[in-house]
Amino acid sequence: MPDPHWTIPVARWSSWPAAASAAPDIGFIEPIVRRRLSTLSRVALKVAHDCVGADEARVVFASRHGELRRTTDILRAISSGEPVSPTAFSLSVLNAMTGVFGIARGDRSAASAISAGPETLGYALLEAFAQFATQPASPVLLVYADEPADPAYGTIEDEVQGGAIAILLSSEGALGHLVCARSSVVAPDAARAVGQRDPGPTAETSVAPGHSAATGATGAAQPPDTAEAETRFATQSQALLHCLETGKPAAWQGAGALWHWGWHDCAA
């Protein structure tokens, strides 16, 4: 199976840093609901609202850990023999944010939730593209929000960075196009096992295959023009945010894959 590559039209995007000192403004949520929300849901709702306003949109929510901290608190309460709040339980599921968002806006559009380990954001972008490609006239809102797991779980490989990113996929009024690609990477031990050359240590910069290529609505790559060096980051969210903010290609490498992101302005 060939490595996937695809392009999505970006009409609007928003982000919220984990280190923000101020609380996100989610005044569109009723106070009785707002005070029960976790920090994770608050930042997710903030960036989501920034992108769609009152417009209807399908939602793809992505988070590696989701409401794991809330779930951990519930488990601690159970182990201590304390009662568990039904509200806390209902808000502990991965798709809690999409439910709150849809109810607050009166939007009955489809919503889905994705968790795929350290590659969560990349696969969420692929799911959002797939949904958009099936019905291009209907916008798709991608919302990614995460926070590191509770210290009780110990050291986690490729741990996430906190914060949130939202992207509205829509051809109408698109700011530009986000080019996404995933390349398979053979681990050194596996390469030696099948007689392949050890690829050696990972460089901080490289040239992204196809990153300078524009792709059509079906995701098929067009001939590239010029190659541009990409910067690699420790997390997928850092790489994607760098690409959105600067327009420069960025990448993230996991255990078995190298993800690339590039940007093309609509006027280019």
Order of alpha helices (4+ residues) and beta strands (2+ residues): beta-alpha-alpha-beta-alpha-alpha-alpha-beta-alpha-beta-beta-beta-alpha-beta-beta-alpha-beta-beta
